């Protein structure tokens, strides 16, 4: 009788695993990261350019997403 319950439990677990494999999972967008090295002067130039674009777009909000990039560059400059 014990073998019966063990086999039944294994069967239920297998069905559970198959069910999890077949259920549709939400698709996550893949983010591709590009790593490049910049000099401190190049980072300062990029930061100034983005701040200039951000000032021009201030009326429209953060339509192009400059602010997160500005924050990343700014923190990168502080750690150099």
N, C-alpha and C positions, 0 to 999 in steps of 0.2 A: 504494500500500500504506500509505503514511503517513496518508493521509486516512481509510482504513479504521480504523486504530488510534485516530486522533483522535476519530472519530465513535463508536467503541466506548467510548472513555474518557468522552466526554460522556454517552452513554447510561447507563453505569454510575453516573456522578455524579448524574444525574437520578433514577435509581431509588433511589439512596442517600438523596437529599434527600426524596423522596416517602415512603420507608420511615420516615425520622425524623419526618416530619410525622404519619404515621398511627399510629406506636407510641404507646401510652398512657403519658402522663407522670403521675407522682404529683401529686395535687392538693395545693396548699399553701393553708392557710387564709389568707384575706385579713384583714389587720389594719387597722382603721379608726382613724386618729389624729384626736383632737379637740384643737385648740389654743385655749386660753382664757388670758386674762391674769388673774393674781391679785395682790393686794397682798401685801406681806410678812406682814402680820397674818393674812390669810386662809390663807396657806400654813402659818404657825405653828399656826393653829387646826386645819387639816386634819391636820397632822402629829401634834398632841397627840391628836386623836380616833382616828386610826389606831393610834397607840401604845397607847392605852387598849384598843381592840378587840383588838390583838395580845396585850396582857397577859392579857386575859380568855380568849383562845383558845390560850394557851401550852400547855395540856395536850393539845390536839388537833393540834398542829403548825401548819403554815402552810396551813390548809385553804382559806382565802379568798384567799391570795396577797397579804397586806398588806405583807410585808417588802420586796419590790421597789419598791412604791409609797413606802414609808417612806424607802428609800434614795434614790429620785429626789427626793422632797421635801426630804430633808435636804441633798443636794448642791445643790439649787436655792437653799436658804437660805444656804448657805456662799458661793455665787457672787454673791449680791445685795449 
